[in-house]
Amino acid sequence: GRDIQESDVYKLGKKGAKELFLLNNYRGFQVISFEEGLERPKIKGRFPVYNNWSSEMYYLEAQDRVLIINTEWNYKTNYWKGHYDTSIYVLDVSRSSEPKLLSEAKVPGYLAQSRLVGDVL
């Protein structure tokens, strides 16, 4: 009976908030507001998550958190594991105009794919 959430580069924000969370390769994490209608979207907030090749995002509505998994080039020379690290960012979006980094972790290697089942990634 656990909910399954697939990752994506966009997620709808909290119900009734008229917001969209976007993960863009060149512009990072963005909160887009549609408070003035679909014809007048506005960037409401941002967080710098760049240098990404493979990115996935989840919205944890009950906690008002966004979980971002991002593969990043690390500039190290190690032929056994490659030149990539996968970073995991947890952002607080309770004030969506100011996304705040709560935690960050790095794992060596390139992200293949992920899935969130209940509260297990």
Residue, then its C-alpha position, 0 to 999 in steps of 0.5 A: g500500500r505504498d505510493i509510487q512516485e516516478s521522477d521527472v524534470y517537472k512537478l506540480g506544486k502544492k494543491g491550489a498554489k498554481e505553481l510548477f517546479l522545473l529542473n532545467n539543465y541550464r537554469g537550475f531549479q525554478v519555481i514558476s507561478f501561474e497566479e496571473g493565469l497560464e498566459r503570464p507565467k512568472i519565475k517565483g524562485r530559483f536554486p542553482v543546480y547545474n552541471n547536470w547530465s542526468s537529473e530526476m526530481y520528486y515533490l514530497e508534498a506532505q513535507d513541502r520538500v523537493l528531492i533532486i538527484n543530479t549527476e555532475w562532472n567531478y573533474k577527478t581522474n579515476y578510471w575505475k569509476g569515471h568522472y561523475d558523482t551523483s548529488i542528492y539535494v533536499l530543498d525546503v519549498s515551504r516558501s517557494s519564492e526562496p527555496k532553501l537547501l536542507s541537505e546534500a549528499k554525494v555518491p560516486g558514479y552516474l545516475a541510471q534511474s530512480r523511483l520513490v516508493g512510499d518514503v524509500l528512494 
